[in-house]
Amino acid sequence: TVNDLAVSGARPIAVSLAFIVEEGFPMESLERVADSIRSAADRAGVSIVTGDTKVVEKGKADGIYINTSGIGVVPDGVSVSTDAAKAGDVIIVNGNIGEHGLAIASKREGIDFGVDIESDSAPLSELIIPMLEQGFAVRAMRDATRGGLAAVLNEIASDSGVGMVVDEAQIPIPEAVLSGCELMGYEPLNIANEGKFVAVVDGSDAERVVEFMRSRELGRNAALIGEVVSEHPGTVVMKTIYGGQRVVDVPYGDLLPRIC
């Protein structure tokens, strides 16, 4: 929720929190969840201002469901929208993709990928709010959660009526994620993230935005991965590492049950 607000250009200030808990859910697990939420809210600088708890019969829920909503304030002069990308803009991602989805898959499926893969979950407002305060010409932003990078790029291209060309060699994908995706038959660009976002920025600000992101913890692996073009509107094309090109399709279905 905090990240949804941040990529809309808003400074998050408050969230609601609701639990639907299955009868018999361990109290120690509920306490651990609540402590984690408190820590995340403190880090993001938001207050939990309202909420609700419901207990349902055993077998009527998968342990626990958590629902949040939030409120933020958009500063004067800030305007970002998925329909605002223009030919000549550049596409920037703030760091490595695919880590969250693979970390969840390894735990749920009991798969050992040979290396530890940790979720990238983080409050993006830590990076986005100060970035916007620099006055960069940021046209559009989206956090790459369900559907991953592929879904975000296709959404912006479709909403803006533009084409996109991305360079596979420039997309920051850790070797562990590549290996895990190869083992599982996943497309890395479709893997969910919880601490990554795409920014479409005026080309004149490209280097300054990447430099600024890399100066912050949540953007240390930021990369310019492509550009917005007037050709093939609504379509994302990737230059492959083998010298060819392929269309980056809109993901369909979910690699994992909904987790965010």
Secondary structure, 3 states (H helix, E strand, C coil): CHHHHHHCCCEEEEEEEEEEEECCCCHHHHHHHHHHHHHHHHHHCCEEEEEEEEEECCCCCCCEEEEEEEEEECCCCCCCCCCCCCCCCEEEECCCCCHHHHHHHHHHHCCCCCCCCCCCCCCCHHHHHHHHHCCCCEEEEEECCCCHHHHHHHHHHHHHCCEEEEEHHHCCCCHHHHHHHHHHCCCHHHCCCCCCEEEEECHHHHHHHHHHHHCCHHHCCCEEEEEEECCCCCCEEEECCCCCEEECCCCCCCCCCCCC
